[in-house]
Amino acid sequence: MEVIEYRPTKLSLDQGDLDYLLSLVRSATGDRTDARVLHALTPTHAAGVYEVTPGPYVGRLGLPSGRWIDFRSRFPFEDVIELIRRSARHPIRADKLRVDAHAETFLTEAIALAFSRELESLVGQGLAKGYERIRHQRPPYPGRLDTAYHLGRLAARPDRLVTVGRHLITNVPVNQALAVALDTLTRVPLAREVSTRLARLVPAFVRVTRAPIRAEDVGRITLTNLTRRYQQALALAEAILRSQSLAPRSTGLASGSLLFFMPKVWEAYVSQWLAEQWPEHRVDAPHRFQLTNDGQTAEADATVWNGDELVALYDAKYKWPGSTPDRGDIYQMVTYCERLGLQHSTLVYPVAAPKLTVTVGNKAVHVLGVTPSFAPLAPSDDGVATAGS
């Protein structure tokens, strides 16, 4: 079954799947109303057929019956792949997420196959290892004598001996991150070829601890010369775990699904895009500031700073731009400009859009379309990124 974000689609559902989907209509990430997995689920005149309106998610949702729903984006598949590729702290190389094979026409298969390729390469080369100190209180007593333990805990008993040895193990942070991501994918409904390839990799990680880890933690893992070959696998693992961290938890959704909340993915993409457009400046994304005098706060998607001076304000909008920006978006940006002391701000959309500026008093709201290709753009004098020659 397939659905496209925000587009009503009729689906045949049994009672178990219906009950499960009903619980997702209200499930949200944080307090954002657009973060619901399903915006609406209504009955039709046909028995067992319901009209489902999905939210801005892309990926695959497993159902209790064993079936699944593929969530597709309104935007081109190649653009969505590019957004996911750039959403990790260390971007995934373009050649890793290939989209030419028939089995990769779904985002879920594309990510799973790319991840399996990377793991197969790492397992073939041999997983990274590290040393672990192990205390031995039984023969054959490898390593060196643990004098402190022998004296302090065993009172130097002549009939007891304790040694400490260092052993090479694969239970190291880089492998732990990959193991958690691998377990996540094995719970997601996938094409038989893909699930088989992933299942073959599980035994290689049998001695690796599945410690809880967040997507942000994966991006912070320090790589050495010996583990630099893990960079692309970790980037894919970060993307996989990010899809889990954005999914509603209360219904067990994360256990059998891989869903990307596209507004957040777009915000991460715009943040990286701005860093390339303003190389001599600092990009703060997101930027939290005081909105009201009584202490209420707001969060701007991205701000650009020249030292301590705020020079630009951007807001990432994951939607199709109209002939003019929505009134709510205009009110939001004018208010942000007023509180931050700026005269202009920019709304950034994920499709090509004609240049447009809306003026409210002495505040200007610019409209900018950025297709997911990282085309080189340069900031103009008024702080708005414009196409370079």
Phi and psi in degrees as a GROMACS rama.xvg file:
@    title "Ramachandran Plot"
@    xaxis  label "Phi"
@    yaxis  label "Psi"
@TYPE xy
-128.097  143.596  GLU-2
-136.498  156.649  VAL-3
-118.548  135.213  ILE-4
-49.288  131.794  GLU-5
68.7538  1.5864  TYR-6
-104.579  118.705  ARG-7
-59.9869  134.011  PRO-8
-137.405  137.491  THR-9
-87.5897  127.992  LYS-10
-129.373  144.045  LEU-11
-89.0163  122.539  SER-12
-129.605  136.756  LEU-13
-83.568  175.724  ASP-14
-64.301  -38.5082  GLN-15
-64.6208  -44.8993  GLY-16
-66.4949  -36.9154  ASP-17
-62.9835  -46.1128  LEU-18
-60.2233  -39.8335  ASP-19
-65.2249  -45.3701  TYR-20
-68.9269  -32.4974  LEU-21
-60.9284  -34.1659  LEU-22
-70.8789  -15.5083  SER-23
-93.3049  -9.5328  LEU-24
-65.4074  -33.9063  VAL-25
-101.935  -10.525  ARG-26
-69.9717  132.314  SER-27
-141.344  157.059  ALA-28
-92.6477  115.169  THR-29
67.1482  -141.625  GLY-30
-112.058  18.4244  ASP-31
-82.1635  125.411  ARG-32
-69.0533  -24.919  THR-33
-84.5789  1.77323  ASP-34
-89.4504  1.7608  ALA-35
-66.7448  136.493  ARG-36
-62.9089  -42.465  VAL-37
-121.973  128.45  LEU-38
-83.336  -27.9227  HIS-39
-158.76  148.236  ALA-40
-144.7  109.115  LEU-41
-127.565  147.59  THR-42
-73.3963  159.156  PRO-43
-118.607  -178.653  THR-44
-72.5218  -17.0134  HIS-45
-89.2382  136.473  ALA-46
-65.7863  131.781  ALA-47
76.6129  4.93954  GLY-48
-112.175  130.543  VAL-49
-130.943  150.063  TYR-50
-95.8678  118.298  GLU-51
-110.264  129.001  VAL-52
-114.562  106.108  THR-53
-78.7013  159.333  PRO-54
-86.7834  -168.383  GLY-55
-81.417  58.2995  PRO-56
-114.353  151.346  TYR-57
-132.854  133.3  VAL-58
145.217  -144.925  GLY-59
-136.71  133.608  ARG-60
-114.237  115.594  LEU-61
-77.9578  143.175  GLY-62
-112.596  156.543  LEU-63
-58.201  -28.3967  PRO-64
-74.3999  -9.93932  SER-65
99.0599  -13.2351  GLY-66
-79.8215  176.92  ARG-67
-148.351  163.958  TRP-68
-118.713  126.615  ILE-69
-91.5298  122.668  ASP-70
-93.2743  118.815  PHE-71
-109.297  154.671  ARG-72
-88.4693  157.326  SER-73
-71.8701  -19.2559  ARG-74
-93.8467  161.18  PHE-75
-54.7024  144.254  PRO-76
-58.2671  -40.7981  PHE-77
-62.9872  -35.1972  GLU-78
-68.5201  -39.08  ASP-79
-64.4766  -42.6374  VAL-80
-57.2741  -43.1912  ILE-81
-63.9058  -40.0538  GLU-82
-62.9403  -46.0248  LEU-83
-63.7318  -41.1442  ILE-84
-60.7557  -37.4402  ARG-85
-89.8929  -5.26376  ARG-86
-78.0943  -18.3693  SER-87
-77.2333  158.606  ALA-88
-60.0962  -41.1102  ARG-89
-110.06  105.998  HIS-90
-53.7318  143.655  PRO-91
-76.8886  134.101  ILE-92
-61.7637  142.958  ARG-93
-59.4764  -35.0298  ALA-94
-75.2233  -10.1066  ASP-95
-79.673  -34.0919  LYS-96
-101.341  75.3248  LEU-97
-78.2883  143.579  ARG-98
-124.263  18.4749  VAL-99
-88.872  -24.4796  ASP-100
-76.1393  148.682  ALA-101
-60.6881  -37.085  HIS-102
-69.2666  -11.7753  ALA-103
-105.395  20.1907  GLU-104
-73.4881  -11.9121  THR-105
-106.814  140.83  PHE-106
-56.9179  -40.9522  LEU-107
-59.9924  -46.6157  THR-108
-65.419  -37.8259  GLU-109
-60.2706  -45.3347  ALA-110
-69.5403  -43.7461  ILE-111
-63.869  -41.9459  ALA-112
-67.3265  -41.5136  LEU-113
-61.5639  -41.4364  ALA-114
-66.4352  -41.9203  PHE-115
-64.831  -37.6385  SER-116
-61.2753  -44.8251  ARG-117
-64.3468  -43.2768  GLU-118
-65.8033  -40.8582  LEU-119
-59.6651  -39.5856  GLU-120
-66.1467  -43.7959  SER-121
-66.5698  -41.8504  LEU-122
-65.6544  -39.278  VAL-123
-62.8299  -36.7818  GLY-124
-79.522  -19.1021  GLN-125
103.448  125.382  GLY-126
-65.4656  149.739  LEU-127
-61.6115  148.098  ALA-128
-128.613  159.99  LYS-129
-143.881  167.376  GLY-130
-91.8565  140.879  TYR-131
-126.853  133.242  GLU-132
-83.8465  125.368  ARG-133
-124.625  130.888  ILE-134
-89.7998  132.124  ARG-135
-114.792  125.489  HIS-136
-117.195  10.6782  GLN-137
-134.438  154.962  ARG-138
-57.1795  149.728  PRO-139
-93.0674  13.9211  PRO-140
53.8239  61.9672  TYR-141
-73.3715  161.813  PRO-142
90.407  -153.038  GLY-143
-113.293  161.472  ARG-144
-65.4543  131.449  LEU-145
-92.1784  83.8846  ASP-146
-63.2015  -44.8861  THR-147
-60.4872  -44.6855  ALA-148
-67.7027  -40.0658  TYR-149
-64.103  -38.7222  HIS-150
-80.9806  -44.0811  LEU-151
-77.1864  -38.6217  GLY-152
-101.567  -27.9819  ARG-153
-110.031  4.34848  LEU-154
54.786  34.5009  ALA-155
56.1441  35.1976  ALA-156
-60.0682  130.464  ARG-157
-70.3525  -18.593  PRO-158
-93.3272  3.71238  ASP-159
-123.222  146.477  ARG-160
-138.364  139.157  LEU-161
-133.36  131.251  VAL-162
-127.943  161.65  THR-163
-124.444  128.412  VAL-164
-127.667  154.643  GLY-165
-102.801  129.959  ARG-166
-124.594  140.69  HIS-167
-76.4522  128.695  LEU-168
-134.514  159.245  ILE-169
-95.2233  -1.07917  THR-170
-81.2459  70.4228  ASN-171
-120.106  161.702  VAL-172
-53.0397  -41.7651  PRO-173
-63.5672  -39.3357  VAL-174
-73.5738  -33.6961  ASN-175
-62.5314  -41.5917  GLN-176
-63.7819  -43.2288  ALA-177
-66.5917  -36.9626  LEU-178
-64.7131  -41.4162  ALA-179
-64.7956  -42.9509  VAL-180
-65.2456  -37.9484  ALA-181
-63.6771  -44.7988  LEU-182
-60.5961  -37.5451  ASP-183
-61.1653  -46.1698  THR-184
-68.1875  -33.6471  LEU-185
-68.1561  -17.1423  THR-186
-90.5026  -9.29899  ARG-187
-91.4088  135.309  VAL-188
-61.6598  122.883  PRO-189
-135.173  164.47  LEU-190
-59.3569  149.133  ALA-191
-56.141  -43.0246  ARG-192
-59.8765  -42.0237  GLU-193
-70.4801  -46.8342  VAL-194
-63.7194  -33.3781  SER-195
-66.1667  -43.4648  THR-196
-62.7511  -39.9757  ARG-197
-68.1857  -40.2136  LEU-198
-62.2308  -34.1643  ALA-199
-67.2554  -21.0304  ARG-200
-87.743  -18.5484  LEU-201
-57.8459  -45.1415  VAL-202
-57.894  -27.8392  PRO-203
-66.8627  -19.6107  ALA-204
-112.101  20.0292  PHE-205
-65.9275  -27.5377  VAL-206
-96.5355  12.5035  ARG-207
-103.021  129.16  VAL-208
-70.7241  136.63  THR-209
-91.7282  74.7205  ARG-210
-79.837  141.218  ALA-211
-57.581  133.23  PRO-212
-147.357  141.111  ILE-213
-96.9633  160.869  ARG-214
-58.66  -39.4491  ALA-215
-62.6537  -34.9707  GLU-216
-68.0969  -34.6774  ASP-217
-62.1671  -42.5002  VAL-218
-65.3602  -20.0795  GLY-219
-94.3161  -2.6774  ARG-220
-63.9992  127.094  ILE-221
-81.0106  128.172  THR-222
-99.9952  141.76  LEU-223
-106.044  -179.719  THR-224
-61.6125  -28.6461  ASN-225
-80.5996  -23.7362  LEU-226
-112.298  7.84296  THR-227
-63.1173  -25.2293  ARG-228
-66.2102  -11.1197  ARG-229
-83.7434  -5.18341  TYR-230
-57.7658  -46.9303  GLN-231
-71.2141  -37.3094  GLN-232
-63.6198  -39.7716  ALA-233
-69.4433  -35.1682  LEU-234
-62.9059  -41.4738  ALA-235
-67.0342  -41.042  LEU-236
-61.3085  -39.234  ALA-237
-63.1352  -42.491  GLU-238
-63.3665  -41.7132  ALA-239
-63.2819  -46.8334  ILE-240
-70.5776  -29.7312  LEU-241
-64.9032  -36.9712  ARG-242
-63.1146  -31.8813  SER-243
-75.431  -39.0292  GLN-244
-68.1795  -22.18  SER-245
-91.6747  -8.75168  LEU-246
-83.2232  147.387  ALA-247
-60.8068  137.89  PRO-248
-96.5734  -26.5022  ARG-249
-63.7038  -25.2726  SER-250
-103.178  6.47093  THR-251
75.0444  19.876  GLY-252
-59.5401  -38.809  LEU-253
-68.1653  -14.6578  ALA-254
-75.7518  -25.4689  SER-255
-137.813  27.8563  GLY-256
-142.829  159.5  SER-257
-135.472  99.2339  LEU-258
-126.495  130.678  LEU-259
-104.004  126.145  PHE-260
-81.4881  100.594  PHE-261
-63.8717  -33.8495  MET-262
-56.9734  -39.55  PRO-263
-70.2025  -38.6149  LYS-264
-62.1973  -41.4419  VAL-265
-65.447  -39.555  TRP-266
-61.7905  -41.9937  GLU-267
-64.7136  -38.4936  ALA-268
-64.5284  -46.3985  TYR-269
-62.2636  -37.6212  VAL-270
-60.3881  -45.439  SER-271
-68.7391  -37.0538  GLN-272
-62.0195  -42.6783  TRP-273
-64.6756  -37.0168  LEU-274
-61.1711  -31.6738  ALA-275
-79.5608  -29.3754  GLU-276
-79.9382  -26.0184  GLN-277
-120.266  65.157  TRP-278
-64.3149  -25.5546  PRO-279
-95.8245  8.48179  GLU-280
-122.795  169.659  HIS-281
-103.381  127.29  ARG-282
-101.039  120.834  VAL-283
-105.51  108.782  ASP-284
-141.095  119.681  ALA-285
-79.4494  168.099  PRO-286
-120.278  115.803  HIS-287
-95.7494  137.272  ARG-288
-147.617  166.187  PHE-289
-79.0196  122.436  GLN-290
-91.3731  -40.7313  LEU-291
-120.266  163.276  THR-292
-69.5561  -20.4773  ASN-293
-91.5952  10.6711  ASP-294
104.284  -1.95854  GLY-295
-67.9254  142.63  GLN-296
-114.633  160.702  THR-297
-133.659  166.708  ALA-298
-132.46  114.407  GLU-299
-84.134  142.366  ALA-300
-61.2341  -42.1373  ASP-301
-158.361  138.777  ALA-302
-128.695  152.337  THR-303
-117.94  131.256  VAL-304
-123.214  142.25  TRP-305
-112.099  91.667  ASN-306
69.6738  -120.694  GLY-307
-96.3689  4.17224  ASP-308
-98.8952  125.649  GLU-309
-79.6753  124.244  LEU-310
-116.521  -18.2402  VAL-311
-156.658  150.977  ALA-312
-131.762  129.799  LEU-313
-127.918  146.902  TYR-314
-132.06  123.419  ASP-315
-85.6543  122.044  ALA-316
-115.337  110.489  LYS-317
-87.9589  77.8444  TYR-318
-166.766  168.894  LYS-319
-75.3112  131.645  TRP-320
-75.7072  139.848  PRO-321
-88.281  -169.892  GLY-322
-63.5788  -29.982  SER-323
-138.276  155.769  THR-324
-62.1133  154.482  PRO-325
-60.8494  149.274  ASP-326
-58.9761  -41.2981  ARG-327
-60.2883  -39.3717  GLY-328
-66.9337  -38.5402  ASP-329
-65.1012  -46.9242  ILE-330
-58.4954  -42.4464  TYR-331
-60.2293  -49.589  GLN-332
-70.1455  -37.0452  MET-333
-64.3922  -41.074  VAL-334
-63.6774  -44.0256  THR-335
-61.6666  -43.3931  TYR-336
-60.2505  -42.146  CYS-337
-61.7519  -44.2135  GLU-338
-75.4112  -29.8654  ARG-339
-95.2057  -4.4418  LEU-340
77.036  29.9413  GLY-341
-107.984  158.371  LEU-342
-101.845  -11.4453  GLN-343
-148.218  156.936  HIS-344
-149.073  170.139  SER-345
-136.553  131.287  THR-346
-95.2992  128.286  LEU-347
-113.254  121.599  VAL-348
-110.649  152.707  TYR-349
-86.2181  22.644  PRO-350
-138.502  158.871  VAL-351
-62.3491  132.313  ALA-352
-139.256  143.704  ALA-353
-65.0999  147.937  PRO-354
-63.6436  133.244  LYS-355
-150.274  140.882  LEU-356
-132.431  127.862  THR-357
-107.987  128.013  VAL-358
-108.274  130.166  THR-359
-125.152  104.173  VAL-360
63.0967  -123.524  GLY-361
-100.465  14.3251  ASN-362
-105.538  139.167  LYS-363
-119.745  131.61  ALA-364
-113.438  114.274  VAL-365
-93.9887  149.816  HIS-366
-111.664  129.232  VAL-367
-134.147  127.945  LEU-368
-101.848  127.372  GLY-369
-125.041  108.49  VAL-370
-76.3216  146.347  THR-371
-69.7779  68.224  PRO-372
-133.281  -5.23972  SER-373
55.7495  41.861  PHE-374
-64.2552  139.086  ALA-375
-64.7069  124.889  PRO-376
-125.051  156.412  LEU-377
-127.788  141.299  ALA-378
-68.7863  137.847  PRO-379
-89.5842  -177.92  SER-380
-64.6177  -28.8886  ASP-381
-90.3213  9.45764  ASP-382
87.0075  10.1033  GLY-383
-104.676  129.094  VAL-384
-68.9033  131.383  ALA-385
-129.057  157.929  THR-386
-63.7553  133.046  ALA-387
-83.1814  163.852  GLY-388
